[in-house]
C-alpha cells in the first residue's frame, strides 16, 4: 500500500476548517514544543479530532473507522505485540487472506508505517481511528490474562519442592520484583480495569481458579500452576497482618493498594477448603468518592419518596435486599445528604466501608464483645440526632434501635429480606414488640441491582411469546408495539451485552391502617393493605419500567423477579 505525504496545514486551510492565522499560530507554537501539527491543532481547539481524521482519510483515500462500533477480530490483534501496538499507536483490527486491516492514529507518519510493515508478515491495508480509542482498545484487548499465566509459570519455576517453608517465603515476598508480587499487582490492575467488585482465588485439585465479579456476574480464568497458591495466600496474609502460620480457621483482614491511579481498600477473607485456602477480596474504590442520591440513577418519583423519609426528625428507616444489592451505597448516599454541622451522626458498622467526615463511625468487634447491641446502648448516651446501624441482626439490636427511633432519633439500618412487606414482619419475628414497631417504623426501601445494556452495542429485539405474556400480566403499559432492547456484545462490554448496573426500588410508606394492623399482629391484613395502596410499586414493576426505558433487558427483569419469587 502506497501512501502519499500530505501537508496537513495547507489541506485544513484549503478546506476552510481552520484559518491562515490559526495555522500560523500553531506553527509558531510547534517550534517551541515540537509536537505533531495535528495533535497541536486539536489541543488548541482549532479543530475536532474526529473531523480532522475524517478529512485526512478522504485525502489519503483510506477509510475512517469508529472503533467503538467496529467488531474487532480479537485473534488478529495478537499478531502485533502490545509493545509495538503502543509504540506505533496502531492496532490490527481484522485479518484477510492477503492482508491485515490496521488502524493508525496518524496515517501521515510514513516512517512508522514502514517500520510497522516490517514487523508483520502480510501487507497492510491502512485505516484511520481516533488515538484515544486505539489506546483504550489496546488496554482492553491486550488484557492481562496471558501475563497472569506467564507470571504464574515463572513463580512456580522459582519454587522448589520445599519452597513453602515460612522463613524462606517471608524473605521472598519482601522483594517487590518477585513474581508473586508482580502477579498480585497484575490481578489488581486487571480487576480495576474491569471494574470488578470482588476477586476470588480458589484452588482446586488440578487448577487454580481466579474469578472476578463484574456487574454482579463472575468471570473465570484458569491457571494450571496450583503450587503457587500457598505463596499467593502467604503474601496476602502478610499484607493484612494476619497469622501466616494458621491455615485451619478462617481469617479476615484489610489492606489498601494503589493501582491504575485508584486508591482501593481491600477486605480479605480466607477460608480453609479441601485443596488449600480460598481467598475472597472485596474491592472498595475510595478514589471514586461517595455518590449523592441524585447520582445513583434513582428515578425522580422514588427519589422524592426517599427524601420524604429522610425528612422525618425521628423514626426507623430500613433498607432491605440480599448481599450485593446496593444497600450500603444507598445508605451512605443518604448519610451524605443528612450530614450537616448541626446534626450529630453516629454509625455502627461491620466493617466501616467508607470514611465520612464529621461522622462518628464505630467498628463492631464481636471478638471483644463490641456487638451492635452493646455499642448501640452506649451510643445513645452520646446524644446523637441520627444513627446508622449496619444491620438489624437480632432481637436486642432491633428493640434498642426501635426504642431510639421512638425517643427522638432518626435510625437508619439494613435487613436481609426480599421485599418491603416482609421486612416489617421479619422484625416482629425477631421478637420486636409490635407496639414499638408500629410507633417507630417510618418506611422501608427494598432494592436490587440490574445490569445496564451496553450503550455501544445496544439494539432492538423481540422477546419470546411467554416473556411477552408475563410482561403484559405485570404491566398495563405494554402492548405488541412496545420496543425492547438488548446488547449484542462488543469489546467495550467484554461481549456480555451489559456495562454497569442500575438500581430498582420498592418503597413502603406505612399509613395509619397499616401500622394499626402491625400493632394488632395482623400481618396478613398488613400485607393486603400495602398491596392495595395506590402508592405501592413492587420491585417487578420498577424493573419493567427500566426495560421500557431501554436501560435493561427483559432477561434481567425476569432474573430479578425470579430472585424475589415474583415468577411462578
N, C-alpha and C positions, 0 to 999 in steps of 0.2 A: 504493500500500500504506500503510495507516494503522497507526501504532504507538502504543501507549499507554505512559504513563510508569509505571514500576514502582518502588515503594520497596523496594529490594533487601534492606536490613537487616531490615525487618519480614517480608518474604517468607521469608528464611532462618530467622528465629526461629520463624515460624509453622509451617514445615516441619520444625522441630527439627534443622536442620543445624548451627546454632550456638546458643549460649545468649544470654540477655539480657545477661549480664555481658560476654561476648566482643564483642557488638555495641557496648556502651558503651565498652569499652576501645579498639575500632577507631575509633569516632567521636572519642574523645579524641585518639588518635594522628593522625587525619585533620586536626585543627585545626592541627597544627604542620607537616605536610608537604604538605597539600592534594592528596594522591593520591586517585584514584577509589576508592570503598569496596570494589569487587570485587577490585581488584588488592591493596589493603591486606589484606583478609581472607585472600587466597591467600598473600601474603608472610609473614603472621603464623602461617600453618599452621593456621588455624581451619577452612579448607575447601579441598577439592581443586578445581583449576581446571576440570577436565572435569565434575565433579559440579555445580559452580556454573553452568556454561554449559548443561548439560542441563536443570537446573531453570528457568533463565531462559527457555530455548527453549519449555518446556512452558507457562510462564506467559504468554508472548507469542504462543503458538500458532504458532510458526515451527519450522523443522527444525534440529536439531543435526547437523552433518556432520563426520565424521572425514576430514580432508583427506589423511591418509596413505594411505587406501584408496580415496578418491574419484577417478574418472577425470576429470581436469580438461580442459576444452576449451581447448587452448593458443592457438587462434586468437581465442577470445573474450577471453582475458586481456588482449590488447594493445589492446582498446577503451578501457581506462583506462590512463593514463600511469603509469610507475613512480613518479614523484614523488607523484602523487595516491594511488596504492595504498599507499605508505608513510605518507603524511600521514594518511589515513583508517583505516589498518590494515584495509584491505578488499581483496578480490580477486574479480574476475569469474571464476566457475568454470564457467559454462555460459551458452549463449545460445539462447533460443527465439525464435519468430517475433515475439512481442509483448512479451518481457521479458528482462531479464538476471537470472541467479541469482548473487547476490553474498554472499560470506561476510564477516562482520564479527566483530571480536573483542569489541566492546562494543555490543550491539544497543540498549542503553538510552540511548546518546548520540544523541538525536534531532537535535541541531544538525549533527553530522557526517553523519547520514543525509540530511538535507535538502540539505546542500552537495554530497554525493556525487550525489544525484539530479539536481542542476542540471548536473553535468558529463557526464551520459550522455544519449543520445538515445532511450532506451526506459525504461519503468517498471522498478523494481527489485523482485525477489522476494528477500526477505532470508532468510539462514540464519546460523547461529552456528558459529564454529570457534575452536579454541584459537589464541591470538595467536602463540605461537612457531611453530606450523605455518603460519600465514599468512605470517609473515616469512620462514620457510625456503623457502616456495614462491615468494615474490617474488624471493628470491635466485636460485632455480633458473630460474624462468620468464622473468624479465627478464634472461636471460643476455646476456653482453657481445658476442655475435656482431654485433648491429646497431651497437653502439658501436664495435667494431673496424672495421667497414666505413666508418662515418661518419668516424672519425679518419683512416683511410687516404685517403678522398677529400679531407679537409681538408689532409692532409700533401702530397698530390700537387698540390693547388691552390697551395700555397705554394712549390713547386719550379719554378723557371723552367728553360728548356732547358739552361742552363749551371750549374744549381744544384749539380752534383756535383763542383765543384772543391773540393779538400780544405780550404783555409783557410776558405772560406765555410761549409762544413758543420761544421767544427770549432767555429766560433763559434756556429752554430745549435744544436748539441747541448748547449752549455753552459747553455742556457736550459731550466730544468726544466719550464716551461709549454709548451714546443714540442710540436706534435702527435706527433713521433716518440717523445718521452719518454712522453707520455700513452698512445700506442699500445702501447709495450712494457710499461708498468705494467698496462694493461688485460689484455694477454696473460698476464702472470704471475698477476694476480688470478684470471683465469678458470682457468688451469692448476691453481692451488692449490685453488680451489673444487671442481674436478672430480677432484682428487687424481691429476693426471696425473704420470707419471714422466718424460716427455720432451716437448719441443716441437720440431717440425720446421718450418723455414722453407725452402720450396722454390720458387724462381722458375721459371716455365715460359714458353713463348713468348707466351702471351696472358693468363695469370693468375698470381697468387701463391697457392700452397697453404700453408696453415698447418694442420699436423696435430698432434694431441695424443694421446699413448698413455695410455689409461685401462684399467686391469686387463689390460694386455698387448695391447690392440687399439687401432689408430689410428682417430681420429675427425677428419674433414676439414672445413675451412672454406675457401671460395674467395673471394679478394679480387681484384677486377678491376684495381686500380691497381698495375701492375707496376713503375712508375717509382720507387716508394718503397723498393724493395729495397736499393739502394746506401746510402740514408740509414739504414735499419734495421741493415744489416751494419756500417756505419761506427760507429754508436753502440755496438753490442755489442762491437766490437773495442776501442774506447776504454775500455769498462768493464773489459775483460780486460787492458788494457795491451799489445795485440798491434800488429803492424806494419800501420798502416792503408793504407800505400802498396802493400803486397804482396797481389795478388789471384790470382797464378798458382799458388801452392802451398798445401796445407792448413796450417792453424794450429790450435793448441789453447790454451785458456786457462781461467781460472776467476775467478768473482767471487761476491759474496754480496749478496742483497737481503733486504728485509723487506716482506712483502706479506700482508695479511689476518691480521696478528698472528703470522705464521710467519717464523722465520729460515731462509732457504733458500740452500744452497750450490748454485751452478750451474756445471757443467762444460760448456764450449762447444767445439764442433769446427766449423771451416769447411772447405769443400771446393769448389774451382772446378768448375763444371758448364757445360753448353752455354749456358745463359741467365743466367749470373751466378755467385753463390756460394751454395751450400746451407749452412744453419746448423742444427746439431742441438744442443739443450741438454738435458742430464740434470739433473733437479731432485732434490736431496737435502735433505729437510726435517730440519734439525738440531734444531728445537724439539720434535719428537715424541719424541726420546730413543731410546736403543738398546733393542731388545727383549731380554728374557730368554728362555731356551729354552722355558720353560713358557708364555710369552706368544705364541709363534709359531704356536700351534694344532697342534703336533705331537701325534699320538695317544700315549697313555701307553706302549704297548709300544715304539714307536720311540724315545720319549724315554729310556726305560730303557736301550736299546741304545746310544744316543749317549752317555749319561752313563757307561756301561760303557767305551766307547772313551776318553773324556776322563780316566778314572781311571788309565790307563796312565802310568807315570812317564816312559817314553820310547817312541819308535817314530814311524812316519809314518801320519797320518790324512788321507785325501783326500776332498774334496767335489767331485763332478762334476756336469756338466749344461751345457746351452748358455747363451749370454749371456741374462740376464734371467730365470734360473730360481730366483733367490733364494739363490745360493751365499754371497754376501757377507753377507747378513742372518744366515744360519746360522753362519758363521764368527765374526762379531762377537758374536753371542749366546753362542757357545761361549767366546770370549775373556773376555767379561764374567763368565762363571761361573768361569773359571780365574784371573781377576785377583785376586791377594791379595798382601799385603805381603811374604810370604816367598818369592814367586816373581818371578823376573826374566823379563819378556816383551818380546821384540823382534819387530816386524813389518817386512816388506819389501814395499812395495805400489806399485802404479802404476795410479791415483793413491791417495793416502791419502784415504779417503772420509769417515770419522768420526774425530773426535779422542777418544782414550781416555786417561783419567788413569792415571798410574803405568805406562803402556806406552810404550816407546821405539819410535816409528814412523819409518821411513825411507822417503823418497820416491825411487823409481828415476828416474834421468835418463839415458837412453841417449845423448843428445847429447854428454855429457861423459864417457861411458864408465862411468857408475854403473849397471851392469847388475845383474840379480838375482844372477847368479853371483858377481860381484865383491863386492857388498855381503854376500852370504851367507858368503863366505870371511872377511871382516873381522868380521862379527857373531859368529862362533864364538869369536873372541878376547875377546868382551865378557862371557863367562861367563853365557849365558842358560840358563834352565830350559825355556822354551817359545819356539818360533819360529813365526811365521806367514809363509809365503812366498806372495805374492799369486797366483802361477801357476807351475806346472812347464812352462816353455816350451821347454827344450832339454836336451840330454844332460848338459851341465855342471851346470846347476841341479839336475836330477834326481839326479845322482850325489852332489853335495855335500849335498843335502837328505837323501838316504838314509844317507850316512856320519854326518851329525849325528844321525839317528834311531837308529843302532846304537851311538852313543857317548854315550848318556845324555841326549839331548834329545828332548822331545816336539815334533814338527814337524807343523804344520797347513798344508795347501795345497789348491789347486784344479787341476782338469784338465778340458779340454773333451772329454768323451766321453759316449756315450749312456747307459751303464749302469755298474754296479759291475764287472762281469766284464771289460768292455773297458778299464777304467781300468788294471788291473794289466798287461794285455797291452800297452797303449799305452806305459807306462813302459819295458817291455822293448824295444819297437820303437824307442824313443828312443835306446837304447844303454845303459840302466842294466843293470849286471851282475845276472844272475838270483840269485846268492847274496846280494847286497846287498838286493835286492827281497824275497827270502824271509825274510831276517833282520830287515828293518826295517818291513815293512808290517804295521800293526795292524788297519786297517779302511778301508772305502770307503763313503761316503754318496753315493748318487745322488738327485737331486731334480728336480722340476718344479713349476710353479705352475698350478693350475686355477682358473677363475673360480667364485666362490660364487654360489649362487642368491640373488637379491634377496629379503630376508625380507618385504618389503611386498607383493609380487605373486606369492608362491610358491603353486603349485597342483599337484595331481597330474596325471599324464598317462601314456599308454601308448606305449612305444617300438614301432617297427615290427618286423615278423617277423624281418628279417635282424639287427637290433640285438639282439633277444632271443636268437637262436641264438648270436651271438658271445659275449654275456654269459654264457650257460649253459656254453659251452665253456670260458670263462676261470674261472668260479667255481661251485662246487657249492652255494653258499648261495642260488642264485637259482632260483625256480620261477614258475609262471604267476600266483601270488597276490602276488608282490613288488610293493611300491608304489614308484613313481618320481615325481620332482618336476621342475618346470621353472618358470622365471619368465616370466609372460606379458608383462612390460614395463610400466613405470609411470614417473611423473615422478621418483621417487626414484633410479631406476637409468638415467635418460635413455632409457627404452624399450628397454634392452638385455636385461633379464631377469636381469642379473648385477650384483652390487655387492661389490667386494673380491675377494681371492684367498686360496686355501688351498694349502698345500704337500703334495705326496705324496712319499714316501721309499722308497728301496730300500737296505737295509743289508747289507754284506758283512763278516762277521767270520771271516776265514780260519782254518781249523783246520790241524793238522799235515799232514794228507794233501794239502790244497790247496797249502800252502807247499812241500811236497816236489815237487809237480808243477811249480810255478814254478821251483824250483831245477834241475829236470831239463829245463826249457824245453818241457815237455809241456803246452802251453796248451789243447789240445783236452780232455785229461783234467781240467785245472783247471776248465774251463768246465762239464763234465759233473758234477764233484763239487759245484760251487756249486749248480747247478740241482737236484741230488738232495738237497741239505741240507734238513732239516726246518725250519731257522731262516731259510731264504731266502724272502722275499716280493717278487716282482718289482713294478716300478712300476705295471704294469697292474692288478695285484690291489689295490694301495694305492688307486688311483684308483677302482676299483669299490666299495671299502669306503666312500669318501666319497659316492658316488652312492647307495649303500644307506642311508646315514645321512641322506640328504636335503640334503647340503651342496652337491653339484654335480650336473650333469646328465649323462645318457648321452652327449649330444653332446660335452661337454667330455672325457669319458673317451675317446671314440673319437678326438678331435683329438689328445690327448696320446699315445695309443697309436700312432697313425699316425706321430707325430714320432719315436718310439723304435723304429719298424719292427716293432711287435708285430702289426699287422694285415696280413694278406696282401693 
